[in-house]
């Protein structure tokens, strides 16, 4: 069975997918360079994460170091890490949406894991 125009449509879709693949790779490289900073406890704990949701640095103010209250410090670290990762995820989603705009809606059922 030969359907006129089907081959051209498939080639067009494959070209779009290849372009999207290149854009996604470029965005992923750029996300590694982007950073977000999140604080908790009024700046007692600061976390810096990449756009790829990897922790780059954790800073703890001396005032947060109280041997009598380790639980508080642990809670501040968890809160700052969660904020940083959430912000990084939002940046990644926004950048991936830009890279795939106009392409994904045309491909039913195609989605990117985690985005």
C-alpha positions as CSV (number, residue, x, y, z in Angstrom):
1,X,0.0,0.0,0.0
2,X,1.4,3.3,-1.1
3,X,0.0,6.5,0.6
4,X,1.0,9.7,-1.3
5,X,2.9,12.1,0.9
6,X,3.5,9.7,3.8
7,X,7.2,9.3,3.1
8,X,7.6,13.1,3.1
9,X,5.7,13.4,6.3
10,X,7.9,10.8,8.0
11,X,11.0,12.5,6.8
12,X,9.8,15.8,8.1
13,X,9.0,14.2,11.5
14,X,12.4,12.5,11.7
15,X,14.1,15.8,10.9
16,X,12.1,17.5,13.7
17,X,13.0,14.8,16.1
18,X,16.7,15.2,15.2
19,X,16.5,18.9,15.7
20,X,14.8,18.4,19.0
21,X,17.5,15.9,20.1
22,X,20.2,18.5,19.3
23,X,18.3,21.2,21.2
24,X,17.8,18.9,24.2
25,X,21.5,18.0,24.3
26,X,22.4,21.7,24.2
27,X,20.0,22.6,26.9
28,X,21.3,19.8,29.1
29,X,24.9,21.2,28.7
30,X,23.6,24.7,29.5
31,X,21.8,23.4,32.6
32,X,25.0,22.0,34.0
33,X,26.4,25.6,34.0
34,X,23.3,27.3,35.5
35,X,23.0,27.5,39.2
36,X,20.3,28.3,41.7
37,X,20.8,29.3,45.3
38,X,18.4,28.6,48.1
39,X,18.5,29.5,51.8
40,X,16.8,28.3,55.0
41,X,16.9,29.6,58.5
42,X,17.3,33.2,57.4
43,X,20.5,32.3,55.5
44,X,22.0,30.0,58.1
45,X,22.1,27.3,55.5
46,X,22.7,28.1,51.8
47,X,22.6,25.5,49.0
48,X,23.9,26.0,45.5
49,X,22.6,23.5,42.9
50,X,23.0,23.2,39.1
51,X,20.2,23.3,36.7
52,X,20.6,19.5,36.4
53,X,19.5,19.2,40.0
54,X,22.9,18.4,41.4
55,X,24.1,19.9,44.6
56,X,27.3,22.0,44.0
57,X,27.8,23.5,47.4
58,X,26.4,23.7,50.9
59,X,27.3,26.6,53.2
60,X,26.5,26.6,56.9
61,X,26.8,29.7,59.1
62,X,28.7,29.2,62.4
63,X,25.6,30.3,64.3
64,X,23.8,27.2,63.0
65,X,26.4,24.9,64.6
66,X,24.9,24.1,67.9
67,X,25.9,20.7,69.3
68,X,22.8,20.9,71.5
69,X,20.5,21.2,68.5
70,X,21.7,19.0,65.7
71,X,18.1,18.3,64.7
72,X,17.6,21.9,63.8
73,X,20.7,22.0,61.5
74,X,19.6,18.8,59.8
75,X,16.1,20.3,59.2
76,X,17.7,23.5,57.8
77,X,19.9,21.5,55.4
78,X,17.0,19.4,54.2
79,X,14.8,22.5,53.7
80,X,17.5,24.4,51.7
81,X,18.4,21.3,49.6
82,X,14.7,20.8,48.7
83,X,14.2,24.5,47.8
84,X,17.3,24.4,45.6
85,X,16.3,21.2,43.8
86,X,12.8,22.5,43.3
87,X,14.1,25.7,41.7
88,X,16.5,23.8,39.6
89,X,13.7,21.5,38.4
90,X,11.6,24.6,37.4
91,X,14.5,26.0,35.4
92,X,15.1,22.7,33.7
93,X,11.4,22.3,32.8
94,X,11.2,25.8,31.4
95,X,14.4,25.4,29.3
96,X,13.3,22.0,28.0
97,X,9.8,23.4,27.1
98,X,11.6,26.1,25.1
99,X,13.7,23.5,23.3
100,X,10.8,21.3,22.4
101,X,8.2,24.0,21.7
102,X,6.4,23.4,18.5
103,X,7.6,19.9,18.2
104,X,6.3,17.7,21.0
105,X,2.6,18.8,20.6
106,X,2.8,17.4,17.0
107,X,3.9,13.9,18.2
108,X,1.1,12.2,20.1
109,X,2.2,10.2,23.1
110,X,5.7,11.5,23.1
111,X,6.9,12.9,26.4
112,X,10.3,13.4,28.1
113,X,10.8,11.6,31.4
114,X,11.1,14.1,34.3
115,X,9.9,17.1,32.3
